[in-house]
Amino acid sequence: MTTTTETIAAVATAHGVGSIAIVRISGDKAVEIARKLTHKDSLKPRYATLTNLYDANDDLIDEAIVLYFKGPHSFTAEDVVEFQCHGGMIVAGSILKAALNFGARLAEPGEFSKRAFLNGRIDLSEAEAIAKLIEAQSEDAAKILAKQIKGELKEYIEQIRDEIIHILAYSEVSIDYAEEDLPQDILEQIEKKLNELKKSLQRTLQASKSREGLMQGFKVAIVGKPNVGKSSLLNALLNYERAIVSDIAGTTRDTIEEQVRIGSHLIRIVDTAGIREANDEIEQIGIKRSKEAIEQSDIVIVLFDGSREEDDEDRAILELVKNYADEKKVIYVKNKVDLPQKFDRELPFDVEVNTKESVDALIVKLQKILDASNVADEVMLISTRQIQAVEATIRSIEESFDPLEEGELEIFSFCLNQAVKELNFITRPFENDEMLDKMFGSFCLGK
């Protein structure tokens, strides 16, 4: 248990108008403060009590539901009291102000979750999953994060860690009893097992990197030469006139980014400036940003005008996109199919549309790609911190192979100890207070 004795309080619901708001108090004085607010002598744990709430001047604030969770059987493992009051920030703010007057202090962002971590209620991977779940951009992401809150990633990391420690035990035995009779193939068994662990971590790492869009929202870039219909396509996907549409080439001078839901996925669509050789300095900057948008996207929609013959600008687009074909999903779209067709290049068009009438075929194609990213049954790393820790673990395992082969078991053991340390960094890095403060500081206030 943590030695923290301060009682903290915060509004746990988002700012704005709503039917209900929640104020949360945690710490040694939580029940005492709740008694002062409610004018009740006692509160029964885990029972919802409808009661009036009063401020320090005994003025009525609101009639609210009060829930008391007695530590250690609470989220923070401390005494926790929650007030479910009428919505809006005025009432919730008044309850919070009264709690502060009665002896609580305002909680820092993420402090409730930080206390839950320090008190052993959750590990760091579960804490990160809680924060990410609030910001989830798709149903698939929410399913993955719900499993992580229940400890799925923790169990996976602990299993890998235990296997490495088991190998370390063999290594230490070999060092201490070098002259004893040990199995002849023990080193080969160790190397085989380490290779299995390495491959497992690499699979998890690769799956996590390739599906980052599940957590952050997939980014889709629309590219093509000027006046090919990119802005019309954006407007059709959004179902409103977001971008200016004109027959004048170069109307879009910069990237335009908007969000739209496709199926169960929230995606960010970027309408890029037409890519061509531009003399205008501002347009050149826009084209540069368009290329950057392609690099940062998960899916690239390449748009061609079916009513115009292929030209050098089309060929330049194809060459540019070809550089990313192996790492990104590319959708080739022919536009303006309602006009006489003059585009004479044979391309594997995925979709043919008239953006001024319907883009349903493209929406269906996008949804299939997004749904194919569903990895709800796989363990995933959900933060840069976790990815970096697994990458460092893999490096430490790889560095252990040479000393193992050469019989330098002390160095071998050092490398594996380093791997264990990196894995610990994912779930329980108690030694790094600065890192914990920074991480929990990014959480929502009241969480």
Secondary structure, 3 states (H helix, E strand, C coil): CCCCCCCEEEECCCCCCCCEEEEEEECCCHHHHHHHHHCCCCCCCCCEEEEEEECCCCCEEEEEEEEEECCCCCCCCCCEEEEEEECCHHHHHHHHHHHHHCCCEECCCCHHHHHHHHCCCCCHHHHHHHHHHHCCCEHHHHHHHHHHHCCHHHHHHHHHHHHHHHHHHHHHHHHHCCCCCCCCCHHHHHHHHHHHHHHHHHHHHHHHHHCCHHHHCEEEEEECCCCCCHHHHHHHHHCCCCCCCCCCCCCCCCCEEEEEEECCEEEEEEECCCCCCCCCHHHHHHHHHHHHHHHHCCEEEEEEECCCCCCHHHHHHHHHHHCCCCCCEEEEEEECCCCCCCCCCCCCCCEECECCCECHHHHHHHHHHHHCCCCCCCCCCCCHHHHHHHHHHHHHHHHHHHHHHCCCHHHHHHHHHHHHHHHHHHHCCCCCHHHHHHHHCCCCCCC
